Amino acid sequence: MLFMLIVKASKNSEAGTLPSPELMEAMDKYNEALINAGVRVMAKGLHPSSNGIRLSFPKSGEKPVVTYGPFTETKELIAGFILIDVKSREEAIEWAKRMPDPQGLGEGQIELRQVF
C-alpha cells in the first residue's frame, strides 16, 4: 500500500530557512530507517511557493487561470513529501509518528494520505 507523508509548509520553509543541523541529522536518521526497512520509495523537498505556479479552473471548458507565487496561506502549502510502500494503514501511521518535527520549533505538520 502506497502512502504519502505530506510535509506542510511553515513561515520558515516559505522563507527558505534551512532546518537546524540537529533537525537535518534527525531527518537523515529517519530516512535511513525508512530505507533500511525497505519502505521508502521517494523523498523530496519543494522550493518555496515564491517559485511556484498555481493553475485554477474557475469555469469548466475554459482555459485555466495562471497565478505565480508566492502564495500567502502557508497552512495550505506543501514543503515536501515522502512516499512509502507499507503493508497496512497502521504501519503507515507508525512510520509517520516516528518522523521528527519536519519544520522544527513546533511548527511541523504532516498529512498522511493513501495513494490510489
WOMO-V277955 format. One record per backbone hydrogen bond with DSSP energy under -0.5 kcal/mol. NH is the residue of the N-H (numbers start at 1). CO is the residue of the C=O. If there is no record, write none. Layout:
nh->(NH/NH)
co->(CO/CO)
This chain:
nh->(3/4/5/5/6/6/7/7/8/8/9/14/15/16/17/24/25/26/27/28/29/30/31/32/33/34/35/36/37/38/39/40/41/42/44/46/51/52/54/56/62/65/66/67/67/69/74/76/77/79/80/81/82/83/84/84/85/86/86/92/93/94/95/96/97/98/98/99/99/107/111/113/113/115)
co->(84/113/3/82/4/111/5/80/6/109/77/10/11/13/12/20/21/22/23/24/25/26/27/28/29/30/31/32/33/35/34/34/83/83/81/79/48/49/67/65/59/56/64/54/65/52/72/73/74/7/7/44/5/42/3/82/39/1/84/88/89/90/91/92/93/94/95/95/96/104/6/4/111/2)
